[in-house]
Amino acid sequence: MIWAWFLGGLSVGLLNAWAMSAAVRRLDPAASAHSVYWIVGGMAARWVLIAALLVLALQQGIVPALLALGGLWIARWAALGWWSYGRAG
């Protein structure tokens, strides 16, 4: 059951990486202020989701919190590796 925190961290981390990728795709010099609101709103939603995951995990103990953080960290690096090296070839 404790590994559910790790899987939750992985899931939130992958969702976070996907949302950041979508925000980068919205960047355009000719974009309206409406696009900026979507980017800033998405960033705030990602921060709230990550903070909620970590706070809930920390309430269960230090091990679940570290597992959730590890899941977030691994998902972030996996997404960066996929986008950096997987799509280069």
N, C-alpha and C positions, 0 to 999 in steps of 0.2 A: 504494500500500500504506500510505503514511503517513496517508492520510485514514481508514483503518480505526480509528485512535485517536479521531478526531473522531466517527465513527459509534458507536464504543463508548461515548464520553462521552455522546452523545445518548441512547443506549439506557439506560445506567445512570442518567442524569438523569431520564428519563421513568419508569423503574421506581421510582426514589427518590420522585418526586412522587406517583406512584400509591400507593405504600406509605404515605406521609405522609397522603394523603387517606383511606386506609382506617383509619389510626390515629385520625384526627380523628372519623371516623364511629363509632368504638368508644367515644368519650368519652361518659360518662353519669354523672350524680351517683349513681345507684343501682347502678352497675356494681360487680361484685365485684373482689377483688384479682387474680383471674385475668386480667381485662381489662388491668390495669396491667402484668402480666407480659408479655402479648402486645405491648403498646405499647413497653415498654422493650426487649424482645427484638428487635422489629422495628427499633427505632432503632439498636441495636448492630449488627445485621446490615447495615443501610444504611451505617453508618460503615465497617464492615470492607470492604464491597464497593467503596465509593468510594476508600478508602485503597489497596486492592489495585490498582484501576485506575490510580490516580495513581502508585503506586510502580512498577508494571510499565511504564508509559509513560515514567517518568523514567529507568528503566534503559536505555531505547532512545535517550534524548537529550532535550534541552530542547524541541525542536519537537514531538515526539509528546506530551510532557507538557502543553505549552500547548494543543495541539489537543484533548486529552482534557478538560482543564479548561474550555476554551471550549465543548466539547460539553455538559458538565455545566451550565455557566452558562446557555447558550442554552436547554437543555431545561427548566431551572428557571423561567426567565422566560416561556417559552412556556406552560408548565403554569399558572403564576400568571395570565397573561393570559387563558388559556382559561377558567379557573375564575372569574376576577373579572369579565370582560367578556363572555365567550361565553355564560354561563348567566344573565346579568342580564336579558336581554330575553326 
